[in-house]
Amino acid sequence: MRPSRSASRFTRFASGVSRRTGSPAAFLIAVVVVLVWLVTGPLFQYSDTWQLVINTGTTIVTFLMVFLIQNAQYRDSEALHVKLDELIRALDGAHNALLDLEELDEIQLTKIRHDYQLLARRARDELKHGVEDTGVGEVARREGQGGRKPH
């Protein structure tokens, strides 16, 4: 399955802007703008208008960038979820119930996270006693039962 390229103009625009604004050149341009603003301070006697120029400019840029960055992060996060879901789906012995964890409420997610923390703690304890950590451990049951599958 080969994903197609996005046809959305906004998606292409947001991706391009995110890539470019994260570059060293964009940072250098921002530094130059601030330096020019600082150097012009004495010319404008550090007036309210002089201060308003930088404040307004940075506010507008920040406001717009928040939306572009949020869009890029959301798409990256969604793509990462799909990739991880595919790995879970494809691995024999993986728990397919984990495919949509991001849809669970905080309490459910905390319970599952706790189960995996217990599994990790048991695995570390077993490592200290010379037991290999290459098997697929079983996630604890809700009743508090659980443990590692026998090898």
Disulfide bonds with the S-S distance in Angstrom:
none
